[in-house]
Amino acid sequence: MLDGIKVLDLSRVLAGPYCTQLLADLGATVWKVEPPGGDETRSWGPPYAQGESAYYLSVNRNKQGLSVNLKDPRGAELVARLADAADVLVENLKTGDSARYGLDYPTISRRNQRIVYASITGYGQTGPRAHEPGYDAAIQAASGLMAMTGEPGGGPVKLGVAWVDVLAGVHAATAITAALFERGRTGRGRYLDIALLDVAMAAMVNQAQSSLLTGEAPRRLGSAHPSIVPYQAFATADGELTLAVGNDRQFRRLCELIGQPELAIDERFAANSARVENRDELLPRISAALLERPRGEWLAAFGRAGIPAAPVNSLPEALSDVQVRARGMVAPVPHPLAGEIPMVMSPFARGDADRAAPPLLAQHNREVLSAELGLTDAELDELESAGVLTRFGPVP
């Protein structure tokens, strides 16, 4: 869908690379430009696959890898020339660094007025905290997410995935595609200011709206839902499952199945709003009933009754799930060092088109710079000798 779109990726770690991987999965050509030492996630391990970290591999599929020293004016100018040929530029440099390298939006847009330029930072380009560094854990804390996450009576808990970074990448990719659509009408690009804190606040959805209406902070509920009951994980005789009872009809069926039909006509529980108010009386009765049978029996019974339920899988179990595999969400990808490695695929561009391994450091320096900028072998040799470009050695 984005065939022919060229993306200059100056981002590192997670939010930016996740954004550009989404664009690459949709068919864009992505030039990932790393500093001489590489994206820091290359060293975030274990685990590794022949020296390539799982973290780096997870968000850099389908890109062409370059390694350029931006602190050398010649390196910065090479990247600026790539920006001349690009449709999109994505960066998450420290505040002020892009201007220091001559790669800021005002400079780049004067050279290429069609460029869609996305800056991803912790707190955005304006406001009193704009110059603060932003990391996912800090944003989870600052946004109120950490305070509402965890078991009742427990301390604040960070989500097991860098949720804000991932959502920031999705929001950035969405804004970029919208800006490309707008450019089709106007012929001009646009500057996009993507802040992790903005994304986190927007993603609070119903919790934020409830807090705005009441002035109250959400309380920690573990896996439970603040406004739907029962809607959480429960233990069974041999494992955990999650129930997602979304309406009163489903609740009546649940009561029949657990052998307590009287709960469905009890005024404390008959309607969802009442169940929310009286969850502390209701949930122990459901929990006790579910402990009486194995998880598989309950899941089969709930499935027949049309009650949404699922096993609480470990991640290896989820990755091996028959539906996940049937949808092509896990597939082998050939890698120049590690042979064939399994990877999680794109949810909207499955198939051979999204199966190019993340690049090795500087793997495509010569290919891209000769094709796009017309550099000769002699010029590339000189730039490598001068440390402007990282030299890419032969793959063992």
C-alpha positions in Angstrom: 0.0 0.0 0.0 3.0 2.3 0.6 5.0 1.1 -2.3 7.2 3.9 -3.7 7.2 5.9 -0.4 10.8 6.4 1.0 11.2 6.8 4.7 14.4 8.2 6.4 14.5 6.7 9.9 16.7 8.5 12.3 15.1 7.0 15.3 16.3 4.5 17.9 15.0 2.2 20.6 11.3 1.5 20.3 8.7 4.2 19.5 10.3 5.4 16.3 11.5 2.0 15.1 8.1 0.5 15.7 6.5 3.3 13.7 8.9 2.8 10.8 8.5 -0.9 10.9 4.8 -0.5 10.4 5.4 1.7 7.4 7.9 -0.9 6.1 5.4 -3.6 6.5 3.0 -1.6 4.4 5.5 -1.5 1.6 7.5 1.7 2.2 11.3 1.7 1.7 12.8 2.5 5.0 16.4 3.6 5.5 17.4 3.1 9.1 20.3 5.4 9.9 22.2 4.4 13.0 25.2 6.0 14.7 28.6 4.3 14.4 27.9 2.2 17.6 24.5 1.3 16.4 21.0 1.5 17.9 21.4 0.9 21.6 18.9 -1.9 21.6 21.4 -4.0 19.7 23.0 -4.6 23.1 19.8 -4.9 25.2 19.9 -8.6 26.0 20.1 -11.5 26.4 18.6 -13.2 24.5 20.5 -12.8 21.3 20.5 -14.6 17.9 24.1 -14.7 16.8 24.8 -11.3 18.4 21.6 -9.7 17.3 19.3 -8.9 20.3 15.7 -10.0 20.4 14.8 -6.4 21.3 16.4 -5.0 18.1 15.1 -7.7 15.9 11.5 -7.1 17.1 11.1 -3.6 15.6 13.5 -3.4 12.6 12.1 -5.8 10.1 12.0 -4.8 6.4 14.5 -2.0 6.7 17.7 -1.1 4.9 20.5 -0.4 7.4 23.0 2.5 7.2 25.5 3.7 9.8 26.6 7.3 9.5 28.4 9.6 11.9 26.2 12.7 12.2 28.7 14.5 14.3 30.9 14.8 11.2 29.5 17.5 8.9 30.1 15.2 5.9 27.9 12.5 7.5 25.2 15.0 8.3 25.2 16.3 4.8 24.9 12.7 3.4 21.8 12.2 5.5 20.4 15.6 4.5 20.8 14.5 0.9 18.9 11.3 1.6 16.2 13.5 3.1 16.0 15.4 -0.2 15.0 12.1 -1.8 12.7 11.0 1.0 8.9 11.3 1.5 9.0 10.9 5.3 11.6 11.5 8.0 11.2 10.1 11.5 13.5 11.1 14.4 13.6 10.9 18.1 16.9 12.8 18.6 17.5 14.7 21.8 16.0 18.2 21.8 18.3 20.5 19.8 20.3 17.7 18.1 18.5 17.8 14.8 19.2 21.5 14.4 22.8 21.0 15.4 23.2 18.5 12.6 21.2 20.6 10.1 18.5 18.0 10.1 15.7 19.9 11.8 12.3 20.4 10.1 12.8 24.1 9.0 16.1 23.2 7.4 15.0 20.0 5.7 11.6 21.4 4.6 13.4 24.3 2.8 15.3 21.6 0.8 12.3 19.3 0.4 8.9 20.9 0.8 7.1 17.6 0.3 8.7 16.0 3.3 6.5 14.6 6.1 8.6 15.1 9.2 7.7 13.3 12.5 9.5 14.1 15.8 8.8 11.6 18.6 9.8 12.8 22.1 8.7 12.1 25.6 6.9 15.4 26.3 6.6 17.1 22.9 8.1 20.2 21.4 6.3 22.8 23.6 5.4 23.2 27.3 7.5 23.5 30.4 8.7 19.8 30.2 9.6 19.8 26.6 13.3 19.4 27.2 13.0 16.5 29.6 14.0 13.0 28.4 11.1 10.7 28.0 11.2 6.9 28.6 8.3 4.5 28.6 8.5 3.7 32.3 8.7 7.4 33.3 5.6 8.1 31.1 3.7 5.2 32.5 4.3 6.8 35.9 3.6 10.4 34.9 0.4 9.6 33.0 -1.3 7.8 35.9 -1.2 4.4 34.3 1.2 2.9 36.8 -0.8 4.1 39.8 -3.9 2.3 38.6 -2.2 -0.9 37.6 -1.7 -3.8 40.1 -3.5 -5.8 42.6 -5.8 -4.2 45.2 -3.7 -3.1 48.2 -0.5 -3.5 46.2 2.0 -1.0 44.9 2.2 0.6 41.4 3.0 -1.8 38.5 4.6 -1.1 35.2 3.1 -3.0 32.3 5.2 -5.9 31.0 5.5 -4.3 27.5 6.6 -0.8 26.8 3.0 0.1 26.1 3.4 3.9 25.6 6.3 3.5 23.2 4.3 1.0 21.1 1.2 3.2 21.0 3.3 6.2 20.2 4.7 4.3 17.2 1.2 3.4 16.1 0.0 7.0 16.5 3.0 8.3 14.6 2.5 5.9 11.7 -1.2 6.9 11.5 -0.4 10.6 11.4 2.2 10.0 8.8 -0.1 8.2 6.5 -2.7 10.9 7.0 -0.1 13.6 6.2 0.9 11.7 3.0 -2.8 11.7 2.0 -3.0 15.4 2.6 0.2 15.9 0.6 -1.6 14.3 -2.4 -4.0 17.3 -2.3 -1.6 20.1 -1.4 1.8 19.0 -2.7 3.3 20.0 0.7 4.5 17.9 3.6 3.8 18.6 7.3 5.6 18.6 10.7 4.2 16.1 13.2 4.9 16.6 16.9 4.3 13.2 18.6 4.7 13.1 22.4 4.6 10.0 24.5 2.8 11.7 27.3 0.1 13.0 24.9 -0.3 9.4 23.5 -0.6 8.0 27.0 -3.2 10.5 28.1 -5.3 9.9 25.0 -5.1 6.1 25.5 -6.6 6.4 29.0 -10.0 6.6 27.2 -12.7 5.6 29.7 -10.5 5.8 32.7 -9.6 9.4 32.0 -13.2 10.4 31.2 -14.4 8.8 34.5 -11.7 10.7 36.4 -12.6 14.0 34.7 -16.3 13.5 35.7 -15.7 12.4 39.3 -12.3 13.9 40.2 -11.4 10.5 41.6 -8.4 8.3 40.8 -9.1 4.8 39.6 -8.4 2.2 42.2 -6.2 -0.9 41.5 -8.3 -3.8 40.5 -5.8 -6.3 39.2 -7.3 -7.9 36.1 -10.8 -6.6 36.9 -12.7 -3.9 35.0 -13.8 -0.7 36.7 -17.2 -0.6 35.1 -18.1 -4.2 34.0 -18.5 -7.2 36.4 -17.6 -10.0 36.1 -14.8 -9.1 33.7 -11.5 -10.5 34.9 -9.3 -13.5 35.5 -10.4 -16.4 37.7 -8.6 -19.5 39.0 -10.1 -22.9 38.1 -9.2 -26.4 39.4 -6.1 -26.5 37.1 -5.4 -23.1 35.7 -6.6 -19.5 35.1 -9.1 -18.2 32.6 -10.6 -14.8 31.9 -14.4 -14.1 31.8 -15.7 -11.0 29.9 -19.4 -10.9 30.7 -20.5 -7.9 28.7 -24.3 -7.8 29.4 -27.0 -9.0 31.7 -28.1 -11.9 29.4 -24.6 -13.4 29.5 -24.6 -13.0 33.3 -27.8 -15.0 33.5 -26.3 -17.8 31.5 -23.2 -17.7 33.6 -25.3 -18.1 36.8 -27.0 -21.1 35.3 -23.7 -22.7 34.4 -22.1 -22.3 37.8 -25.2 -23.7 39.5 -26.3 -20.4 41.1 -29.3 -19.1 39.1 -30.5 -17.2 42.1 -27.7 -14.6 41.6 -29.3 -13.5 38.3 -32.5 -12.4 40.1 -30.8 -10.9 43.2 -31.3 -7.1 43.0 -27.7 -6.7 44.1 -26.4 -8.4 40.9 -29.2 -8.5 38.3 -28.0 -5.4 36.4 -24.4 -4.6 35.6 -24.4 -1.3 37.4 -25.5 -3.1 40.6 -22.8 -5.8 40.1 -20.2 -3.0 39.9 -21.4 -1.6 43.2 -21.5 -5.0 44.8 -18.5 -6.7 43.2 -17.0 -7.6 46.6 -20.1 -9.7 47.5 -20.5 -11.3 44.0 -16.9 -12.2 43.0 -16.1 -14.6 45.8 -19.1 -16.7 44.9 -18.1 -16.9 41.2 -14.5 -17.6 42.2 -15.5 -20.5 44.5 -17.7 -22.1 41.8 -15.0 -21.9 39.1 -12.5 -23.7 41.4 -14.7 -26.8 41.3 -13.9 -27.8 37.6 -10.9 -27.8 35.3 -10.3 -24.9 33.0 -11.0 -26.9 29.8 -14.4 -27.9 31.0 -15.4 -24.4 31.8 -14.1 -23.0 28.6 -16.1 -25.5 26.6 -19.2 -24.8 28.6 -18.8 -21.0 28.2 -18.2 -21.4 24.5 -21.4 -23.4 24.0 -23.3 -20.7 26.0 -21.9 -17.8 24.1 -20.1 -16.3 27.1 -16.8 -14.7 26.2 -13.9 -16.5 27.9 -10.3 -17.4 27.2 -7.4 -19.2 28.9 -4.8 -17.1 30.6 -1.9 -18.1 28.3 1.7 -17.7 28.9 3.4 -15.9 26.0 4.9 -19.2 24.6 1.4 -20.7 24.7 0.0 -17.6 22.9 2.7 -17.7 20.2 1.8 -21.4 19.6 -1.9 -20.9 19.5 -3.6 -22.4 16.5 -5.4 -19.2 15.6 -2.2 -17.2 15.8 -0.4 -19.7 13.6 -3.4 -19.9 11.2 -3.4 -16.1 10.8 0.3 -16.1 9.9 1.3 -14.0 12.9 4.4 -16.1 13.5 6.6 -17.0 10.5 10.2 -17.9 9.8 12.5 -15.1 8.4 15.9 -15.8 6.9 18.7 -14.0 8.6 22.3 -13.6 7.3 23.9 -14.6 10.6 21.3 -16.6 12.5 19.9 -18.7 9.7 16.1 -18.8 10.0 14.5 -17.1 12.9 10.8 -17.0 14.0 9.4 -13.6 14.1 6.0 -12.0 14.9 4.6 -10.6 11.7 2.5 -7.5 10.9 -1.2 -7.6 11.7 -2.0 -5.9 8.3 0.6 -7.0 5.8 1.2 -10.7 6.3 3.0 -12.7 3.7 6.4 -12.8 2.0 6.4 -9.0 1.6 7.0 -8.5 5.4 9.7 -11.1 5.8 13.0 -9.3 5.3 15.2 -9.6 8.4 16.3 -6.6 10.4 19.5 -5.2 8.9 23.0 -5.8 10.3 24.8 -2.6 11.3 25.8 -0.6 8.1 24.6 -3.5 5.9 23.2 -1.3 3.2 25.5 1.7 3.4 27.0 1.2 -0.1 23.8 0.0 -1.7 21.7 2.9 -0.7 24.3 5.7 -0.9 25.4 4.6 -4.4 21.9 4.2 -5.7 20.3 7.3 -4.1 23.3 9.7 -4.0 25.5 8.4 -6.8 28.5 7.9 -4.6 31.3 5.9 -6.2 33.2 3.0 -4.6 36.3 5.4 -4.2 34.1 8.0 -2.4 32.6 5.4 -0.2 36.1 3.9 0.6 37.3 7.4 1.6 34.2 8.1 3.8 34.7 4.7 5.6 38.4 5.4 6.1 37.6 8.8 7.6 35.0 7.3 10.0 32.1 9.1 8.4 30.6 5.8 7.5 30.8 2.5 9.4 32.5 -0.2 7.3 30.4 -3.3 6.8 32.4 -6.5 6.8 31.5 -9.7 4.9 28.9 -11.9 6.5 30.6 -15.0 8.0 
